[in-house]
C-alpha cells in the first residue's frame, strides 16, 4: 500500500499546486468541511493525493511588518505575559494553551458581549490564512490581535494603559527598541500587535508523520494510518475536497449543520450563508478537542460519525451543503480514519514558554491559573 500511495503522489503533485494555494473571498455557495460520498467501493479511489510540504504558499506577512528575530522574541514574551490584561492575570496563552494545540480545551468562550459563544480556535499555521476566526471577520494577524486585548470579556485593557504598563518595564523597553527602534517611543499598542503577529507566524506545523510519509519515509505512518489516509483522500469520504493539502483546510466557509443559532459568516458578510463557518485546518486536530465552532463534539470519533450520518441532514438542519449526504464505513474503517487524523500531529516547533514573564508576573495559562 505504501508504494501505491507514493506513486499517486508523484502523478498528482503538480495538479495540486494550484488547488492548495490560498483563495480569495469564497462564494456564498461554499460547501462543508467534511466527508460526503457516493456509494462505497471496495477499494478507495483517491481524489487528491497527499502533497509534500515544500509546496506550501508563502506566509501572509504585511509589507509594513516584516518578521525579524527581535520582533519574534518580543512577541513571544508578550504572548505569555499577563501584563497585557487589565487584571494582570490573563495572557494570550490563557485561552491559547500550547499543550492544547493553542486552543483551550473548553467547549466555548464567550468573548464578545452579545455574540454567540464559540470554541477557541488553535493558532498553528494561522500565518498562512487569508481569513481568521470562525466567521472570517479578520484578515490579518495584526488586526486580529486587537480584539482579545481590548474586549471586555477577554483581556479588557485599553491601548493607553497597556502602553504605560509596558514602558514601566525596562526589559520591554529594550525589546521594543531592538524590534522597532526609537527607545521608549517604540512601546506602542500598534507595535504590540505587530510583535504578537510576528510571533504567531512562527507557529508552523509541517513535520507530522503524514508529512514525513509523503516526503518519502514509508515507515512514518502505521498500516492503520495508511488505510485511514486512503479513506481521507477517497471518493468515499471526500474529506480532502475541503481539507486540502498542505494546510488541510481551504479559504471557504461551509454550512455543515451542527445544532446552533450562530449566524456564522452571515453575521459579518452580506454574501455569507447563515450558519456557514470557516473550514478549519486539521493539523494538530488531535490536540484541539472539543470540535466544531461551538465545541459540539468531544472526540474525533463523534465528528466522523456526524459526517457519516449526513451531518446536519440527520437533524433536519436547513441549508446543509448538498455534498453532505453521509457515507458508509465499517467500525474498523472509522477507526482507521481517526488514526490518520491523529497522524497529523506535529509540535516540533513548539515555542519555549518563559518560566516567569518579563513583567515579573507568573506566566499565565489556563493550565496554571
C-alpha positions in Angstrom: 0.0 0.0 0.0 2.8 2.4 0.8 4.2 2.0 -2.8 0.8 2.7 -4.3 0.4 5.8 -2.2 3.8 7.2 -3.2 3.0 6.5 -6.9 -0.2 8.6 -6.5 1.8 11.4 -5.0 4.2 11.7 -8.0 1.3 11.8 -10.5 -0.9 14.3 -8.6 1.6 16.8 -7.0 1.7 19.2 -10.0 -2.0 19.3 -10.3 -2.4 20.1 -6.6 -0.1 23.2 -6.6 -2.9 25.4 -7.7 -5.5 23.6 -5.6 -3.6 24.3 -2.4 -3.0 28.0 -3.0 -5.0 30.3 -0.7 -8.1 31.7 -2.5 -9.9 35.0 -2.5 -13.2 35.7 -0.7 -15.3 32.5 -1.1 -18.6 32.3 -2.9 -21.7 32.1 -0.8 -22.4 28.6 -2.1 -19.4 27.1 -0.3 -19.7 23.5 0.9 -18.9 21.8 4.2 -15.6 20.9 5.7 -16.2 17.2 5.9 -16.8 13.9 4.2 -19.6 13.4 1.7 -19.8 10.4 -0.6 -21.4 8.2 -3.2 -21.9 4.5 -2.6 -18.8 2.9 -1.0 -16.5 0.9 -3.2 -14.3 -2.0 -2.3 -11.0 0.0 -2.8 -10.9 3.7 -2.0 -10.2 5.8 -5.1 -8.0 8.9 -4.2 -9.3 12.2 -5.5 -6.5 14.4 -4.1 -3.3 12.5 -3.4 -1.2 13.6 -0.4 1.2 16.5 -1.2 4.6 17.2 0.3 5.1 20.2 2.5 7.6 22.1 0.1 4.7 23.3 -2.0 3.3 25.5 0.8 2.4 29.0 -0.1 4.3 31.9 1.5 3.3 33.3 4.8 0.9 36.2 4.6 3.2 38.9 6.0 2.2 42.5 5.5 4.9 44.7 3.9 4.8 47.1 6.9 5.5 44.3 9.4 8.4 42.1 8.2 9.5 39.4 10.6 12.8 39.8 12.5 14.3 37.7 15.3 13.9 40.7 17.7 10.3 41.2 16.8 9.5 37.5 17.2 11.2 37.3 20.6 9.2 40.4 21.7 6.0 38.7 20.5 6.9 35.5 22.4 7.4 37.3 25.6 4.2 39.3 25.2 2.1 36.3 24.3 2.8 34.6 27.7 2.7 37.8 29.8 -0.5 38.5 31.8 0.5 42.2 32.0 -1.4 42.5 28.7 -4.7 42.2 30.6 -6.3 44.8 32.8 -6.4 42.3 35.7 -2.8 41.2 35.2 -3.8 37.5 35.4 -4.6 36.6 31.8 -2.3 36.2 28.9 -2.8 35.2 25.3 -1.8 31.7 26.4 -4.6 31.5 28.9 -7.0 30.8 26.1 -4.4 29.6 23.5 -2.6 26.9 25.5 0.5 25.4 23.9 -0.4 21.9 25.2 -3.9 22.1 23.5 -2.7 23.0 20.0 -3.1 26.6 21.1 -6.8 26.2 21.8 -8.1 25.8 25.4 -9.9 22.6 25.7 -13.2 24.3 26.6 -16.4 24.0 24.7 -16.9 27.7 24.1 -15.6 31.1 25.1 -18.0 34.0 25.5 -15.6 36.6 24.2 -17.8 39.3 22.6 -20.8 40.7 24.5 -24.0 39.8 22.7 -22.3 37.5 20.3 -22.8 33.7 20.2 -20.2 31.8 22.2 -17.7 29.9 20.1 -14.9 27.4 20.5 -11.4 28.8 20.7 -9.5 28.1 17.5 -6.0 26.8 17.6 -3.2 29.0 16.2 -1.0 26.6 14.3 -0.4 27.8 10.7 -2.6 30.8 11.0 0.1 32.8 9.3 -1.0 31.2 6.0 -4.7 32.1 6.4 -6.5 34.8 4.4 -9.4 34.7 6.8 -9.2 34.4 10.6 -11.6 33.3 13.3 -14.7 31.1 12.7 -16.6 33.8 10.7 -13.5 35.2 8.9 -14.1 38.7 10.1 -10.4 39.4 10.4 -7.9 39.2 7.6 -4.6 39.8 9.3 -3.0 38.6 12.5 -2.2 42.2 13.3 -5.8 43.3 13.2 -7.0 40.1 14.9 -4.7 40.7 17.9 -6.6 43.9 18.8 -9.7 42.1 19.7 -8.6 39.9 22.7 -6.5 42.7 24.1 -9.4 45.1 24.3 -12.7 43.1 24.5 -14.3 43.5 28.0 -14.9 39.7 28.3 -11.3 38.9 27.5 -8.2 41.0 28.5 -10.2 44.2 28.8 -7.2 46.5 28.6 -7.0 49.9 26.9 -4.2 50.8 24.5 -3.1 53.8 26.6 -2.9 51.8 29.9 -1.1 48.9 28.2 1.5 51.2 26.7 2.1 52.8 30.1 2.5 49.5 31.9 5.0 48.2 29.3 7.0 51.4 29.3 7.5 50.9 33.1 9.2 47.6 32.4 12.9 48.2 31.3 13.2 44.7 29.7 10.2 45.5 27.5 11.6 48.9 26.5 14.8 47.2 25.4 12.9 44.6 23.4 10.7 47.1 21.7 13.7 49.2 20.8 15.5 46.2 19.4 12.5 45.3 17.3 11.3 48.7 16.1 13.9 51.3 17.1 13.2 54.5 18.9 13.7 53.6 22.5 10.7 54.0 24.8 8.8 55.7 22.0 8.7 52.3 20.3 6.4 50.9 23.0 3.1 51.4 21.3 -0.1 49.5 21.1 0.3 49.0 17.3 3.8 47.7 17.8 2.5 45.3 20.4 0.0 43.8 17.9 2.8 43.7 15.3 5.1 41.7 17.5 2.3 39.3 18.6 1.5 38.7 14.9 5.2 38.1 14.1 5.4 35.5 16.8 2.2 33.8 15.7 3.6 33.4 12.2 6.3 31.2 13.6 3.7 28.6 14.8 4.1 26.4 11.8 3.2 22.7 11.9 4.6 20.9 8.9 6.5 17.8 10.1 3.8 15.4 11.1 4.1 11.6 10.4 1.9 12.4 7.4 4.3 15.0 6.1 7.3 12.6 6.6 5.4 9.8 4.8 4.6 11.9 1.7 8.2 13.1 1.7 9.3 9.6 1.2 9.6 8.0 4.7 7.5 4.9 4.2 7.8 4.0 7.9 6.3 7.3 9.1 2.7 6.0 9.1 1.4 2.8 10.5 -0.6 0.4 8.3 -3.7 1.6 10.0 -2.9 5.3 9.4 -2.1 4.5 5.7 -5.6 2.9 5.4 -7.1 6.0 7.0 -5.2 8.2 4.6 -6.5 6.3 1.7 -10.1 6.8 3.0 -9.4 10.5 3.7 -8.3 11.1 0.1 -11.0 8.9 -1.4 -14.3 9.4 -3.2 -16.0 7.5 -0.4 -15.5 10.3 2.1 -14.4 13.4 0.1 -12.6 14.7 3.2 -9.9 16.3 1.1 -12.4 18.2 -1.0 -12.4 20.8 1.7 -9.4 19.8 3.9 -6.8 20.1 1.1 -3.1 19.7 1.5 -0.8 21.2 2.6 -2.8 23.1 5.2 -5.6 20.5 5.2 -8.1 23.4 5.0 -9.2 25.9 2.5 -10.3 29.5 2.4 -14.0 28.9 2.2 -17.0 29.0 4.5 -19.3 25.9 4.7 -22.7 25.1 6.1 -22.2 21.8 8.0 -25.4 21.8 10.1 -24.4 21.4 13.7 -27.1 22.5 16.1 -26.5 26.2 16.7 -28.2 29.5 16.4 -25.0 31.2 15.4 -25.3 33.0 12.0 -21.6 32.4 11.2 -20.4 34.1 8.1 -23.8 35.8 7.6 -23.1 37.8 10.7 -20.1 39.6 9.1 -20.7 39.4 5.3 -23.8 40.2 3.2 -22.9 37.4 0.9 -22.3 34.8 3.6 -24.6 31.9 4.2 -26.4 31.6 7.5 -24.6 29.0 9.6 -21.5 28.9 7.4 -18.2 28.7 9.1 -14.6 28.8 8.0 -13.1 25.4 7.1 -10.6 24.7 9.9 -7.2 23.1 9.4 -6.9 19.5 10.5 -3.3 19.9 11.5 -2.8 19.1 15.2 -6.6 18.4 15.3 -6.0 15.6 17.8 -4.9 18.2 20.4 -7.8 20.7 20.0 -10.9 18.9 21.3 -13.8 19.7 21.6 -14.7 20.2 17.9 -16.8 22.4 15.7 -17.5 26.1 16.1 -19.3 25.7 19.4 -17.5 22.6 20.7 -20.4 20.3 20.0 -18.3 17.1 19.8 -15.9 15.8 22.4 -14.0 13.3 20.2 -12.8 12.8 16.7 -14.9 9.6 16.7 -18.0 11.7 17.2 -17.1 14.0 14.4 -16.6 11.1 12.0 -19.9 9.7 13.0 -21.6 13.0 12.5 -20.5 13.2 8.9 -21.2 9.5 8.3 -24.8 10.2 9.3 -25.0 13.0 6.8 -24.1 15.9 9.1 -26.9 18.3 9.7 -29.3 16.4 7.4 -29.7 13.8 10.1 -31.0 16.6 12.4 -33.2 18.4 9.9 -30.8 21.4 9.8 -31.8 23.7 6.9 -29.5 24.6 4.1 -26.9 21.9 4.7 -24.5 21.6 1.8 -25.7 19.2 -0.8 -22.4 17.2 -0.8 -23.1 16.1 2.8 -25.1 13.0 2.2 -23.4 10.7 4.5 -21.1 7.7 3.9 -20.9 4.1 4.9 -17.8 3.0 6.7 -17.2 0.0 8.9 -16.2 0.4 12.5 -12.7 -0.5 11.6 -12.6 2.0 8.7 -13.8 4.8 11.1 -11.0 3.8 13.5 -8.5 3.9 10.6 -9.7 7.4 9.6 -9.3 8.7 13.2 -5.9 7.2 13.4 -4.9 9.1 10.3 -6.2 12.3 11.8 -4.0 11.7 14.8 -1.0 11.3 12.5 -1.4 15.0 11.5 0.1 16.0 14.9 3.4 17.9 14.9 4.6 20.1 17.7 8.3 20.1 16.7 8.3 24.0 16.5 6.5 24.4 19.8 8.0 27.6 21.3 9.5 27.7 24.8 7.2 29.1 27.5 9.0 31.6 29.8 9.2 30.4 33.4 8.5 34.0 34.5 7.1 36.8 32.4 9.2 39.9 31.8 6.7 41.8 33.9 7.7 39.6 36.9 4.2 38.1 37.0 3.7 34.3 36.8 3.3 33.1 33.2 -0.5 32.8 32.8 -2.1 29.9 31.0 -5.4 28.2 31.9 -3.3 25.2 33.0 -1.7 27.0 35.9 -4.3 29.6 36.8 
